[in-house]
Amino acid sequence: MADGRDVETDEELEELLGFLRDARGFDFTGYKRSTLGRRIRKRMADAQSTSYADYRDRLETSADEFGALFNTILINVTSIFRDPEAWNFLQNEVVPEVLAQLGPEEEIRVWSAGCSSGEEAYSLAIMFAETLGLDEALNRVKIYGTDVDEEALREARAGLYPAKALDSLAPELREKYFDANGAQFSFRGDLRRRVIFGRHDITRDAPISRLDLLVCRNTLMYFNVEAQTQIVDRFHFALRESGFLFLGKAELLLNDADRFDVVSMRQRIFRRRPGSQPTPYQPTGVKIRAGSATEVKTVARTRQVRDLVVDGAPIPMLAVDADGIVVLVNSQARTQFGLTAGDLGRPFQDLEISYRPLELRSLIEQATNERRSLRINGTERRVGEEQQYYDILIQPLMSAGNPPVATSITFTDVTVATQLKSEVKRVREDLETTNEELQSSIEELETTNEELQSTNEELETTNEELQSGNEELETMNEELRVRTEELDAARLFLEGILSSVGAGVVVLDRDLRVTSWNSGAVDLWGLRGDEAIGQPFFSLDFGLPTDSLRTVVHECLDTGKRGTPRYVASVSRLGKSLRCAVLTSPFDGDGGGVVMLMEESSGDASARTRQA
């Protein structure tokens, strides 16, 4: 369960998105919140804003920040003929069918939705020019490239690209369709005029119609399911019968088999299924003819009753005329959606109900153009913490043989039924899960019982082995105790010998670190054993000039032979000058090393010193 901070953050994000919609006309309502929130927070971090409120203040004071934010949200990843395999299939399999459906001089209409910086639209132009020939393409092909990113559209209109952006294009095609322009290449001008770029929001704006081919690659995946459904509805309306839809690798039409046939699932190419128009709905009415005052009164009463019935209907109801003006708002619509009588006569697109909880404007347009009713079931609406669900019916109102004069929109509250269905589904799934878990538990208990029996036998065997092992451990413990006593005795014996020796005895390992420093060395030099043991011998600072002994020690270590005494002028721990006789002997134990015997020597100091 989300904590209060998470709820607060979600509300702040929605407030920021509302501000972007009102201030700059960018409606991100249908975008996936996880993706959208992550990209906005990335831009906030770059702008060093710690909260949505702080970032909104920055947007209000810095016009440039809007551009930086939109560039972060609208990631433009595209290239000429991106995914060549799919484009080859489009050119070899789809384009011939498009041409076969049209007359020899009939216009070919193509839409690149979410075209970014134009590479996709220019790829389409090259493809048709290669298929038809350049002259016929210039006469027949019209390509629309749209996006919501104005900066990307400026790049698309310029048609200028660096050489690296054209690496995927064959050299002969680059030479044919691009002209060198300094360090960049520009798309050829005559064919460029057949590509029309413009700003268009596929979630809000009316779609381009009568299309033979619609390309929208890797754009739908950024929208939630509801927005994707609305966009696909618009695409279906935009395509001619048997027109083709080309999507990206990450996008599918899994629930539109009744409206689209699969041409190539691998390449994500679909075709609008041909179908006849449904029979138009013909409303009944009251015919009025000139007559008596009684007849006029009857007609007036009938109209009044009709108006009262509509206004008092138990479900919310709206009506929009052919010009998009609100002409009817009944009582339930006013109560449930916060509308008022003052909303009558206003453009429907100005009301929140036109796009929330569902984008109704494009659906009204579709129902009017196709002259058939549309039903959208289970539309979710959030009111604070409450969730509501509606079945929405969009119905064109027309008389026989005439175009629709208005469209009615009715909302049937199915919240209870939807919640009950959800609860029933949840309970059924819980029961199935519980049944599976119970069956699994029974099997596990049977297996566990068998394992316990086997484990009990193993424990009995192990117990016997442990008893035997315990006896062996007791024997080993006794042997270790005897050995320990022997070692202790030997250690005490050796320590006694070293302590009783009046001379200083120092043992070095092969790395020339001190491993033993007896009491004679302590008395002679005043350096305690804990200060010397473990230290490099030649780094110790005491009364003996150790550097003069380096050669003798290395010679003993290398040859493994006992050296002759060396006499070194030294200073005792009491500061007294003395001659120190140093004898080195090899040490064979514990990895080897050197034993040094040091003692004060009497005699001819000068002669002995010269020997050293």
WOSUL-V200470 format. One record per run of one state. SS is the DSSP state (alpha for helix, beta for strand, coil for the rest). FROM is the first residue (numbers start at 0). LEN is the number of residues. If there is no record, write none. Layout:
# WOSUL-V200470
ss:SS from:FROM len:LEN
ss:SS from:FROM len:LEN
This chain:
# WOSUL-V200470
ss:coil from:0 len:3
ss:alpha from:3 len:21
ss:coil from:24 len:6
ss:beta from:30 len:1
ss:coil from:31 len:1
ss:alpha from:32 len:14
ss:coil from:46 len:5
ss:alpha from:51 len:10
ss:coil from:61 len:1
ss:alpha from:62 len:11
ss:coil from:73 len:10
ss:alpha from:83 len:17
ss:coil from:100 len:7
ss:beta from:107 len:6
ss:coil from:113 len:5
ss:alpha from:118 len:14
ss:coil from:132 len:1
ss:alpha from:133 len:7
ss:beta from:140 len:7
ss:coil from:147 len:2
ss:alpha from:149 len:9
ss:coil from:158 len:1
ss:beta from:159 len:3
ss:alpha from:162 len:4
ss:coil from:166 len:4
ss:alpha from:170 len:7
ss:beta from:177 len:4
ss:coil from:181 len:2
ss:beta from:183 len:4
ss:coil from:187 len:1
ss:alpha from:188 len:4
ss:coil from:192 len:2
ss:beta from:194 len:5
ss:coil from:199 len:11
ss:beta from:210 len:6
ss:coil from:216 len:3
ss:alpha from:219 len:3
ss:beta from:222 len:1
ss:coil from:223 len:1
ss:alpha from:224 len:14
ss:beta from:238 len:9
ss:coil from:247 len:12
ss:beta from:259 len:5
ss:coil from:264 len:4
ss:beta from:268 len:4
ss:coil from:272 len:20
ss:alpha from:292 len:19
ss:coil from:311 len:4
ss:beta from:315 len:6
ss:coil from:321 len:3
ss:beta from:324 len:5
ss:coil from:329 len:1
ss:alpha from:330 len:7
ss:coil from:337 len:3
ss:alpha from:340 len:3
ss:coil from:343 len:3
ss:beta from:346 len:1
ss:alpha from:347 len:3
ss:coil from:350 len:1
ss:alpha from:351 len:3
ss:coil from:354 len:6
ss:alpha from:360 len:10
ss:coil from:370 len:3
ss:beta from:373 len:10
ss:coil from:383 len:2
ss:beta from:385 len:12
ss:coil from:397 len:8
ss:beta from:405 len:8
ss:coil from:413 len:1
ss:alpha from:414 len:86
ss:coil from:500 len:3
ss:beta from:503 len:6
ss:coil from:509 len:3
ss:beta from:512 len:5
ss:coil from:517 len:1
ss:alpha from:518 len:7
ss:coil from:525 len:3
ss:alpha from:528 len:4
ss:coil from:532 len:3
ss:beta from:535 len:1
ss:alpha from:536 len:3
ss:coil from:539 len:6
ss:alpha from:545 len:14
ss:coil from:559 len:6
ss:beta from:565 len:6
ss:coil from:571 len:5
ss:beta from:576 len:11
ss:coil from:587 len:5
ss:beta from:592 len:9
ss:coil from:601 len:3
ss:alpha from:604 len:7
ss:coil from:611 len:1
